[in-house]
């Protein structure tokens, strides 16, 4: 398989990856670029030019490390505008012959024939399972003999303006958006094991602006939803509660944040930057942990409410896999077990090689999952990278990279 390029566009960070499949089936990360996200709010582009600058910065880093030019890439999409439903489609197979890819495609197109308002469009139609001539539980009908093929599909739709603005931001950055992938589905493909997907599991990607959920049962996605809360809400709470600038609160959360306030004494303090004439003051670590704990409890309660609302509370023996940047908070796993009453683990990207130190974190589950989507769909057009022609001026190229890297923004 040719090298693949993907761009994970989040509320707080943008990650561009170039990877290639190894003989063992793992992803070798050839290049990675990470940039602070600008012009994005709760997973949705609100300023195309700012978002494009952030995308271009991440892509340039990945290109420089990989030594390749990214022309087209898979992008993730998130935001509360995305909705999902399940639908059934049917395709007749003439002549009692073997099922072909065209038959499967016709069944999926039939499943997609749902009422979609003009301001929305279908992002995904993912098969949950097939029925062939009344025989249920068929995972892959390709090559089987039958007359009538039915498919249960998970349909994800999104509002047209956010979709178009995301694509435009990528195009402004010089990148062709070949396909959009719903973030929690991508994250699930990176951090879940086949056994978890078969038994029943929910992946909760607690990102910067949103918490993306996807339920997997019998090996495929059954439900997905986006909650409008994430790590930024924790930072805001700290900024207000401690009367500190947002950047200082974010730094405190990332470097000192924790949830287990009961283990902290009142006399444990930290010096932080705050508003006021002094500019700095000591704050209680216990108070900081209590503020974080309150918001984390709210997020976990929302996840629990969604699980119960969808009726999956007794169908998830594999429990919950937490990922996203917020999943790194010490004490989160124990808190999640307490509230959700399910097995809980922190999800790290599986089967990756190369620049592992940059992406082997729960924060990069969606990024690596996008690479998995390239392989699972077997479509080379999903990611387009081009190796620069040999024989060029290597020193000139290097100086060119340096000039671009240090040009004032």
Buried (B, 14 or more C-beta within 10 A) or exposed (E): EEBBBBBBBBBBBBBBBBBBBBEEEBBBBBBBBBBEBBBBBBBBBEBBEBBBBBBBBBBBBBBBBBEBBBBBBBBBBBBBBBBBEBBEBEBEBEEEEEBEEEBBEBBBBBBBEBEEEEEBEEBBBBBBBBBBBEEEEBEEBEEBEBEEBBBBBBBBBBBBEBBEBBBBBBBBBBBEBBBBBBBBBBBBBBBBEEEBBBBBBBBBBBBBBBBBBBBBBBBBBBBBBBBEBBBBBBBBBBBEBBBBBEEBBBBBBEEBBBBBBEEBEEEEBBEBBBEEEEEEBEBBBBBBBBBBBBBBBBBBEBBBEBBEEBEBEEBBEBBBBBBBBBBBBEBBBEBBBEBBEBBBBBBBBBBBEBBBEBBBBBBBBBBBBBBBBBBEEEBEEBBBBEEEEEEEEEEEEEEEBEEEEEEEE
